[in-house]
Amino acid sequence: MKLIGEYYSPDLIMIPVGGHFIMNPRDAAKATKEFLQPKYAIPMHYGTNPFLVGTPQEYMMRWAARRSGCSRSKRATSCGFDFSGSHSGAGWNGRRIAG
């Protein structure tokens, strides 16, 4: 991941957050903040089976906690996050996650 950030400097990433077989929200937030540093991130691979317990909301809170001056609330829109709507378990109903 660090090499992807250094070589390509992506503006938009899709990052797995479900845990178990893939990154959990804590690891995804670390990779986003420290390695990839995108302008936008879309959480994916969560809530499709009982093993994937990570949520976009937890990812957002952990990413916000790594950013200076950001709130740890579920709705940290001043830091570029907006998770309007509810989690359906089959996909992301939020609007955007900005870096």
N, C-alpha and C positions, 0 to 999 in steps of 0.2 A: 504494500500500500504506500509506503513511504516513497518508493521509486516512482510509482504512478503519479503521486503529487509533485515530485521533483521534475520528472520528464515531461508531463503533459499539463500540469496546472489546470485541472478540470474546473469549469464554472458550475457544472451540474453533476451530481452523483446520485446514484440509486444505491442505497446501503441497506444490507440485511440487518434486522434488529430483533428477530424472534428468539434467538438463543438456541440452546441444545445442539443442533447440527450446524448452526451458523453463529455469527457474532451476536452477543447479547447487547442490550442498549448501552451498557457501560463501555464495552469494547468498541462499539460502533461510534460512540461519541468521542472517544479518544482518537480513533482513526480519522474521524472527520476533522477534529480540531487540530491535532498535532501532525498528521501526515498528509491529508488531502487538501484541506483548507479551501473548499469550494465556496461559491457564492450561494448556491442552492443545494439542498439535499432532499431526496425523497426516500423515506423509509419503506422497506419492502420485506417480504418473506416473514410475516408474522400472522398469528391468529388463524392459520389454515388447518392446524391440527393441535391436539391437546399438549404436545411437547413444546410448541413455540409460544412461550408465555410472555416474551418481551413485547412491549407496545410502543407505538410512535410517541405517545405522551411521555413515557419513561425516557426514551431516547432524547426527546426535546429537552426535558428537565436536566438530564445529565450533560447535554451539550451546552445548554444555557449556563449551567454551573461552572463550566470550564471557560466561559467567556466573561471577561471583567465587566462589572456593572450590570449584569443581567439578573433578572428575577428567577427564582426557582419555582414559580407558580406554574400551573398547567397552561396558562395563557400568557406567555411572555411576549406579547406582540411588540413591545418597545425594542425587543432584541431581534425581531424579524420572524417570529413564530406565530402561527395561527392554526390551531387545531379545532376549528369550528365543526360542529356535527359530532355524531357519536361513532364509535368504532363498531363496525358491523361484523368483524371477525373474518371477512372475506376480502377486505381491501381498505384503502385509506380514504376517509371521507373529509379530511382536512383540506385546506386551500393551498398553503405554501409554507415552505421552511426556507428562510433566507439566511445566509451567512454574514 
